Amino acid sequence: MQKKVVLLFVFIFSLLIVHGQSKELSIGDRLPSLVLAQVLNHTNSSISMEELKGKALLLDFGASTCLPCLKAMPLLDSIQKRFGDQLQVLMITKESREDVAGFLKKNKIAKQVSFPVVTEDSILNELFPHTVLPHEVWINSEGVVAAITGHEYLSMPNVQSLLAKHPLNWPVKSDVMTFDHSTTTLCEVIPQGILPDYVLFSSYLPGYKSSGWKTTDTVTGKTRLRYINLSILQLYRVALYLSGVNLYPSRLVTDPSLQHRLYYDTSAGYKIKWEQSNSYCYEMATHVRLNFQELSRQMIRDLNSYLRIDGGVQTIHKQCWVLRIATTESKSSLRKGANRSLLDLYNYYNRKEGFPPFLNKTGLSDRELNNLFIGIGREEMDCFSVLQERFQEIGFVLTEEMATIEVLVLKNAKDNN
């Protein structure tokens, strides 16, 4: 009985210590003495940091609904089994004990893991706040926070570096701060002067989530655009979207020499490093009353100037899939399983890499296309002849032909003679 009373006192004292702290823990801080309750996959329903003293800790913040979290579980289990005498893996989740217990019992991947899972957590989530899962916190055997990363850093060599107490000079995963677009301007983050009408451009801002914002003052007519930590392609997509144009993969033509700046490749190393090197912030404010097309052209000119890219919309002749109405009474397919709307198919083919532009020449609006359904299996969707047959069944004609379309062309500015 005395042992239980002491344990309860330690747990309550730990709660007071943690909730009394005013700031989150960062690299170099020491993890306080804690007792974590509602633990599954463990001999007891709680874990004390005292019983793990002398071991390194790998805190894996996740959720049963997070697919990358699930995919990382076998590796985490392998890490636990290989380094179990030197390191403890703990999965941390805010989910209820009951929900997680069901997940561990039913999921074929989760049921195989042997490391403890801390459920209904608030303590560690306060110490290590985050918004994107998985979230990994690396703590060395002395209880000092050594690194805070995403799951891409999970590997046997990296665990060995933690155990050897090598400096882990990895980028810190910090994704909690949300840019307050209503009160903050980039110039308050980036020291530089500001004019009534201005354009500000910067590299990646650590700690801020990707976001965007546009507003126009109806009284003064001042328009402000602000986009935080977007990739180059995302910025150009935003610029085109201002004029109502969706930049689908099939409508993009890029210079091979730009590929490494536009697309992440595993040969570039960790994705977070690539993102930090190839993401930017853009802000523009003007009192001149510009329509959306003019705003779009202005933003593209700014991006070209600061990114040293020659980018612009061009008209080209290209092989396309073209959909037209064959009869005056098009109807949904009567085929069993006709549960794919024409709008879904239109978006699917335009957004998927490897397909030609899909053009809607039916004269029907998006809402009308969304109310017409076609019967086609997932395995049939990549077969053009089958797709033609299915469209024909509901009064449409799908052809493959050369058509004049607008595309966004991006190339290095130095290549523009």
C-alpha positions as CSV (number, residue, x, y, z in Angstrom):
1,M,0.0,0.0,0.0
2,Q,2.9,2.3,0.9
3,K,4.4,1.7,-2.5
4,K,1.2,2.7,-4.3
5,V,1.0,5.9,-2.3
6,V,4.5,6.9,-3.1
7,L,3.9,6.2,-6.8
8,L,0.8,8.3,-6.8
9,F,2.6,11.2,-5.1
10,V,5.4,11.0,-7.7
11,F,2.8,11.1,-10.5
12,I,1.0,14.1,-9.1
13,F,4.3,15.9,-8.4
14,S,5.4,15.2,-12.0
15,L,2.1,16.7,-13.3
16,L,2.7,19.9,-11.2
17,I,6.2,20.2,-12.5
18,V,5.2,19.9,-16.1
19,H,2.1,22.1,-16.0
20,G,4.1,24.7,-14.1
21,Q,6.5,25.1,-16.9
22,S,5.9,28.1,-19.1
23,K,7.8,26.9,-22.2
24,E,8.2,23.8,-24.3
25,L,11.4,21.8,-24.3
26,S,14.0,22.3,-27.0
27,I,17.4,20.9,-28.0
28,G,19.7,20.8,-25.0
29,D,16.9,20.8,-22.4
30,R,16.6,18.0,-19.9
31,L,13.4,15.9,-19.7
32,P,11.8,16.3,-16.2
33,S,11.1,13.3,-14.1
34,L,7.7,12.0,-15.1
35,V,5.3,9.1,-14.6
36,L,3.3,8.4,-17.7
37,A,-0.1,6.7,-17.2
38,Q,-2.5,4.8,-19.5
39,V,0.3,2.7,-21.0
40,L,-0.4,-0.2,-23.3
41,N,2.1,-3.0,-24.4
42,H,3.9,-2.8,-21.1
43,T,4.1,-4.9,-17.9
44,N,2.4,-2.0,-16.0
45,S,-0.2,0.6,-16.9
46,S,2.3,3.3,-16.1
47,I,6.0,4.1,-16.9
48,S,8.3,6.2,-14.7
49,M,11.2,8.0,-16.2
50,E,13.2,6.7,-13.2
51,E,12.9,3.1,-14.4
52,L,14.3,4.2,-17.8
53,K,17.2,6.1,-16.2
54,G,20.4,5.6,-18.2
55,K,18.6,4.6,-21.4
56,A,18.1,6.8,-24.4
57,L,14.5,7.6,-25.4
58,L,12.9,7.8,-28.8
59,L,9.4,9.4,-28.4
60,D,7.3,8.7,-31.4
61,F,4.2,11.0,-31.5
62,G,1.6,9.4,-33.7
63,A,-2.1,8.4,-34.1
64,S,-4.0,5.3,-35.3
65,T,-5.4,7.4,-38.2
66,C,-1.9,8.5,-39.4
67,L,-0.7,6.3,-42.4
68,P,3.0,7.4,-42.1
69,C,2.8,6.6,-38.4
70,L,1.6,3.1,-39.2
71,K,4.3,2.6,-41.9
72,A,7.0,3.6,-39.4
73,M,5.9,1.1,-36.7
74,P,7.8,-2.0,-38.0
75,L,11.0,0.0,-38.2
76,L,10.5,1.4,-34.7
77,D,9.9,-2.2,-33.4
78,S,13.1,-3.3,-35.1
79,I,15.0,-0.5,-33.4
80,Q,13.5,-1.4,-30.0
81,K,14.5,-5.1,-30.5
82,R,18.0,-4.3,-31.6
83,F,18.8,-1.6,-29.0
84,G,16.5,-2.6,-26.2
85,D,19.2,-2.7,-23.6
86,Q,20.3,0.9,-24.4
87,L,17.1,2.6,-25.7
88,Q,13.4,2.7,-25.1
89,V,10.9,3.5,-27.9
90,L,7.7,5.0,-26.7
91,M,4.8,5.8,-29.0
92,I,2.8,8.8,-27.7
93,T,-0.8,9.5,-28.7
94,K,-3.7,11.7,-27.5
95,E,-6.2,9.0,-28.4
96,S,-8.2,7.2,-25.8
97,R,-6.8,4.0,-24.2
98,E,-9.9,2.1,-25.5
99,D,-9.5,3.2,-29.1
100,V,-5.7,2.5,-29.2
101,A,-6.2,-0.9,-27.5
102,G,-8.7,-1.9,-30.3
103,F,-6.2,-0.6,-32.9
104,L,-3.3,-2.6,-31.5
105,K,-5.5,-5.7,-31.4
106,K,-7.0,-5.5,-34.9
107,N,-4.5,-3.8,-37.2
108,K,-2.2,-6.4,-38.7
109,I,0.9,-4.1,-38.5
110,A,0.2,-2.6,-35.1
111,K,-0.5,-6.0,-33.5
112,Q,3.1,-7.0,-34.2
113,V,4.9,-4.2,-32.3
114,S,6.2,-4.8,-28.8
115,F,7.1,-1.3,-27.6
116,P,4.9,0.6,-25.1
117,V,2.2,3.0,-26.3
118,V,1.3,5.9,-24.0
119,T,-2.4,6.9,-24.6
120,E,-4.5,9.9,-23.6
121,D,-1.3,11.9,-23.3
122,S,-1.2,15.7,-22.6
123,I,2.1,16.0,-20.7
124,L,4.5,15.1,-23.4
125,N,2.4,16.9,-26.0
126,E,2.8,20.1,-24.0
127,L,6.5,19.6,-23.7
128,F,6.9,18.9,-27.4
129,P,4.1,20.7,-29.3
130,H,3.6,19.8,-32.9
131,T,0.9,19.7,-35.6
132,V,2.3,17.3,-38.2
133,L,2.6,13.5,-37.5
134,P,4.7,11.6,-37.0
135,H,6.9,13.7,-34.7
136,E,10.1,12.2,-33.3
137,V,11.9,13.4,-30.2
138,W,15.4,12.0,-29.6
139,I,16.6,12.0,-25.9
140,N,20.1,10.7,-25.0
141,S,20.9,8.5,-22.1
142,E,21.5,11.6,-19.9
143,G,17.9,12.7,-20.4
144,V,18.9,15.6,-22.6
145,V,16.9,16.4,-25.8
146,A,19.2,15.7,-28.7
147,A,17.0,16.2,-31.7
148,I,13.4,16.8,-32.8
149,T,12.6,15.5,-36.3
150,G,10.1,13.9,-38.7
151,H,10.0,10.2,-39.3
152,E,12.4,10.3,-42.2
153,Y,15.3,10.4,-39.7
154,L,14.4,7.0,-38.3
155,S,17.2,4.6,-39.1
156,M,19.6,2.3,-37.4
157,P,22.7,4.5,-38.1
158,N,20.9,7.5,-36.7
159,V,20.0,5.6,-33.5
160,Q,23.6,4.6,-33.2
161,S,24.6,8.2,-33.4
162,L,22.2,9.0,-30.6
163,L,23.5,6.2,-28.4
164,A,27.1,7.3,-29.1
165,K,26.1,10.9,-28.1
166,H,27.4,12.3,-31.3
167,P,26.1,15.8,-32.1
168,L,22.8,15.4,-34.1
169,N,23.0,18.5,-36.2
170,W,19.6,17.8,-37.9
171,P,17.1,20.5,-38.8
172,V,14.6,20.9,-35.9
173,K,11.1,20.0,-36.9
174,S,9.0,23.0,-35.8
175,D,5.5,23.2,-37.2
176,V,3.4,24.8,-34.5
177,M,3.6,28.5,-35.2
178,T,0.9,29.8,-37.5
179,F,1.5,33.0,-39.3
180,D,-1.1,35.6,-38.1
181,H,-2.1,37.0,-41.5
182,S,-4.5,39.5,-39.9
183,T,-1.9,41.3,-37.8
184,T,1.6,40.3,-39.0
185,T,3.6,41.3,-42.1
186,L,6.7,39.6,-43.4
187,C,8.6,42.8,-42.7
188,E,8.0,42.3,-39.0
189,V,9.8,39.0,-39.3
190,I,12.4,40.1,-41.9
191,P,14.1,43.3,-40.9
192,Q,13.8,45.7,-43.9
193,G,12.0,48.9,-44.8
194,I,8.5,49.0,-46.1
195,L,6.8,51.3,-48.5
196,P,3.0,51.9,-49.0
197,D,3.3,49.7,-52.1
198,Y,5.8,46.9,-51.8
199,V,7.0,43.4,-52.6
200,L,8.8,41.3,-50.0
201,F,10.5,38.0,-50.8
202,S,12.4,35.7,-48.5
203,S,13.7,32.2,-48.1
204,Y,12.2,29.7,-45.8
205,L,11.0,31.0,-42.4
206,P,11.8,28.3,-39.7
207,G,8.9,27.4,-37.4
208,Y,6.0,28.5,-39.6
209,K,3.5,26.3,-41.3
210,S,2.9,26.7,-45.0
211,S,0.0,29.2,-45.4
212,G,-1.5,31.8,-47.7
213,W,-3.7,34.8,-47.5
214,K,-5.3,37.5,-49.8
215,T,-7.3,40.5,-48.8
216,T,-8.6,43.7,-50.4
217,D,-9.7,46.7,-48.5
218,T,-13.0,47.8,-50.0
219,V,-12.4,51.4,-48.8
220,T,-8.8,52.1,-49.7
221,G,-8.6,49.5,-52.5
222,K,-5.3,48.2,-51.1
223,T,-4.7,44.6,-52.0
224,R,-2.3,42.4,-50.1
225,L,-1.1,38.9,-50.9
226,R,1.0,36.9,-48.5
227,Y,2.3,33.3,-48.8
228,I,4.5,31.6,-46.3
229,N,6.9,28.7,-46.8
230,L,5.6,27.5,-50.2
231,S,7.6,25.6,-52.8
232,I,8.4,27.1,-56.2
233,L,5.6,25.1,-57.9
234,Q,3.2,26.0,-55.1
235,L,3.9,29.7,-55.6
236,Y,3.4,29.6,-59.4
237,R,0.2,27.5,-58.8
238,V,-1.1,30.2,-56.5
239,A,-0.2,33.0,-59.0
240,L,-2.2,31.2,-61.7
241,Y,-5.1,30.4,-59.4
242,L,-5.6,34.1,-58.8
243,S,-6.8,34.3,-62.4
244,G,-8.9,31.2,-62.1
245,V,-6.5,28.7,-63.7
246,N,-5.6,25.3,-62.1
247,L,-2.1,24.3,-62.8
248,Y,-2.4,20.6,-63.5
249,P,0.7,18.4,-64.0
250,S,-0.2,18.0,-67.7
251,R,-0.2,21.8,-68.1
252,L,3.3,22.2,-66.9
253,V,6.5,22.3,-69.0
254,T,9.8,22.5,-67.2
255,D,13.4,22.8,-68.1
256,P,15.3,19.6,-66.9
257,S,17.9,21.9,-65.3
258,L,15.2,23.1,-62.9
259,Q,14.0,19.7,-61.7
260,H,16.1,19.7,-58.6
261,R,14.5,22.9,-57.4
262,L,10.9,22.0,-58.3
263,Y,10.7,18.3,-57.2
264,Y,12.1,16.5,-54.2
265,D,14.2,13.4,-55.0
266,T,15.6,11.0,-52.4
267,S,19.1,11.6,-53.8
268,A,18.8,15.2,-52.3
269,G,18.9,13.8,-48.8
270,Y,16.3,14.4,-46.1
271,K,13.1,16.0,-47.4
272,I,13.0,18.6,-44.7
273,K,16.4,20.0,-45.7
274,W,15.2,20.1,-49.4
275,E,12.0,21.9,-48.3
276,Q,13.9,24.5,-46.3
277,S,16.3,25.1,-49.2
278,N,13.5,25.3,-51.8
279,S,10.6,27.0,-50.1
280,Y,10.0,30.8,-50.1
281,C,7.8,33.5,-48.7
282,Y,6.1,36.2,-50.8
283,E,4.2,39.3,-49.8
284,M,2.9,42.0,-52.1
285,A,0.7,45.1,-51.2
286,T,-0.6,47.7,-53.7
287,H,-3.0,50.6,-53.7
288,V,-3.5,50.2,-57.4
289,R,-6.8,48.6,-58.2
290,L,-5.8,45.4,-60.0
291,N,-8.1,42.7,-61.3
292,F,-7.3,39.0,-60.6
293,Q,-5.6,38.6,-64.0
294,E,-3.4,41.6,-63.4
295,L,-2.5,40.3,-59.9
296,S,-1.6,37.0,-61.4
297,R,0.7,38.5,-64.0
298,Q,2.3,40.7,-61.4
299,M,3.0,37.8,-59.0
300,I,4.5,35.8,-61.9
301,R,6.8,38.7,-62.8
302,D,7.9,39.0,-59.2
303,L,8.6,35.2,-58.9
304,N,10.6,35.3,-62.1
305,S,12.7,38.2,-60.9
306,Y,13.5,36.8,-57.4
307,L,13.8,33.1,-58.3
308,R,15.8,33.8,-61.5
309,I,13.3,31.7,-63.5
310,D,11.8,32.5,-66.9
311,G,8.2,31.5,-66.3
312,G,5.0,32.3,-68.2
313,V,1.9,31.0,-69.8
314,Q,2.3,29.9,-73.4
315,T,-0.1,28.5,-76.0
316,I,1.0,25.2,-77.5
317,H,-0.4,22.4,-79.7
318,K,-0.5,19.1,-77.7
319,Q,-2.1,15.7,-77.7
320,C,-5.1,15.7,-75.4
321,W,-8.1,13.7,-74.4
322,V,-11.3,15.6,-75.4
323,L,-14.7,14.9,-74.0
324,R,-17.8,16.0,-75.9
325,I,-21.6,15.2,-75.8
326,A,-22.8,12.8,-78.4
327,T,-26.5,13.0,-77.7
328,T,-28.8,15.6,-76.3
329,E,-29.9,13.4,-73.4
330,S,-26.7,12.3,-71.6
331,K,-27.5,10.3,-68.5
332,S,-25.7,8.4,-65.8
333,S,-24.6,4.8,-66.6
334,L,-27.0,2.0,-65.6
335,R,-24.0,-0.3,-65.2
336,K,-23.6,-1.8,-61.7
337,G,-21.1,0.2,-59.6
338,A,-21.6,3.5,-61.5
339,N,-20.3,5.5,-58.6
340,R,-17.6,7.7,-60.2
341,S,-18.8,11.2,-61.2
342,L,-17.6,12.7,-64.4
343,L,-16.1,15.6,-62.5
344,D,-14.1,13.1,-60.4
345,L,-12.7,11.5,-63.5
346,Y,-11.9,14.9,-65.1
347,N,-9.9,15.8,-62.0
348,Y,-8.3,12.4,-61.7
349,Y,-6.8,12.4,-65.2
350,N,-5.7,16.0,-65.0
351,R,-4.0,15.6,-61.7
352,K,-2.3,12.3,-62.3
353,E,1.2,12.2,-63.7
354,G,1.6,10.5,-67.1
355,F,-1.8,11.4,-68.6
356,P,-2.3,14.0,-71.4
357,P,-4.5,17.1,-70.6
358,F,-8.2,16.1,-70.3
359,L,-10.4,18.8,-71.9
360,N,-14.1,19.3,-71.1
361,K,-15.7,20.3,-74.4
362,T,-19.2,19.3,-73.3
363,G,-20.5,22.7,-72.3
364,L,-21.5,21.3,-68.9
365,S,-20.5,23.0,-65.7
366,D,-18.6,21.4,-62.9
367,R,-21.8,21.0,-60.9
368,E,-23.5,19.2,-63.9
369,L,-20.5,16.9,-64.4
370,N,-20.6,16.1,-60.7
371,N,-24.2,14.9,-61.0
372,L,-23.4,12.4,-63.9
373,F,-21.9,9.1,-63.0
374,I,-20.1,6.4,-65.0
375,G,-19.5,2.7,-64.3
376,I,-15.8,1.9,-64.5
377,G,-13.6,-0.2,-62.3
378,R,-10.3,1.0,-60.8
379,E,-8.3,-1.5,-62.9
380,E,-10.0,-0.2,-66.1
381,M,-9.3,3.5,-65.6
382,D,-5.9,3.5,-67.3
383,C,-7.2,1.9,-70.4
384,F,-8.3,4.5,-73.0
385,S,-10.4,2.2,-75.1
386,V,-12.4,1.0,-72.1
387,L,-12.9,4.5,-71.0
388,Q,-14.2,5.4,-74.4
389,E,-16.8,2.6,-74.2
390,R,-18.0,3.7,-70.8
391,F,-18.5,7.3,-71.9
392,Q,-20.3,6.1,-75.0
393,E,-22.8,4.2,-72.8
394,I,-23.9,7.5,-71.2
395,G,-24.0,9.6,-74.4
396,F,-20.5,11.1,-74.5
397,V,-17.6,10.8,-76.9
398,L,-14.0,10.7,-75.8
399,T,-11.4,11.3,-78.4
400,E,-7.6,11.6,-78.5
401,E,-6.6,14.6,-80.7
402,M,-4.2,17.5,-81.0
403,A,-5.6,20.6,-79.3
404,T,-4.4,24.1,-78.6
405,I,-4.0,24.7,-74.8
406,E,-2.3,27.0,-72.4
407,V,0.6,25.7,-70.3
408,L,3.0,27.1,-67.8
409,V,6.6,27.0,-69.0
410,L,9.3,27.3,-66.5
411,K,13.0,27.4,-67.3
412,N,16.2,29.0,-66.0
413,A,16.3,32.7,-66.7
414,K,20.0,32.3,-67.9
415,D,18.7,30.1,-70.7
416,N,16.6,33.0,-72.1
417,N,18.8,34.7,-74.7
